[in-house]
Amino acid sequence: MRIGILSDTHDNHRGVRRAIEIFTERGVECVLHAGDMTAPATAALFAEVGRGARRDRFIAVMGNCDADRVSLRGTIEAFGGEAHESCFDGELDGRTVFMAHKPHSVRRAIDSQAYDLVVYGHTHHQDAHRVGRTLIVNPGAARNWMTAEGHVAIVDLSDLSVTFESLT
């Protein structure tokens, strides 16, 4: 199973639409959003993921810029997605996954070595490395205010390989 990972979209609708195109082209079956979507209108764009891709799930966690959490949650749940307040702790295709927005929020999950994949955002910097059995991924910002670049990550859960894709 391939999963698409993005974070820090900050209401960049063009970047979100491009991410959805990439995820569809790459056969992504699940999308993880690691926070800072910002507004319900941005969340609504992710309803499109299921129209063109083989999406099983859309899972989001809230970030520090997600002020209207009630509306975000309602929008995401209205199209069948999952919205988690601070973290997602679950299983995807037989792999244990933990996701939170800020790097300090994933430290215990990494140290526990109980997860195959740990995802975070917030820093706007791409990261993919291993600590023991755990693959840690930060896709970087889907909207980088300084450079106008954006990125997403795709992880193949069969072998825990990761690739980064530019949104430009």
URMO-V947582 format. One record per helix or strand of 3 or more residues. SS is the DSSP state (H for helix, E for strand). FROM is the first residue (numbers start at 1). LEN is the number of residues. If there is no record, write none. Layout:
SS|FROM|LEN / SS|FROM|LEN
This chain:
E|2|6 / H|13|13 / E|30|4 / H|40|13 / E|57|5 / H|69|10 / E|82|3 / E|87|6 / E|95|6 / H|103|10 / E|117|3 / E|126|6 / E|134|6 / E|151|6 / E|161|6
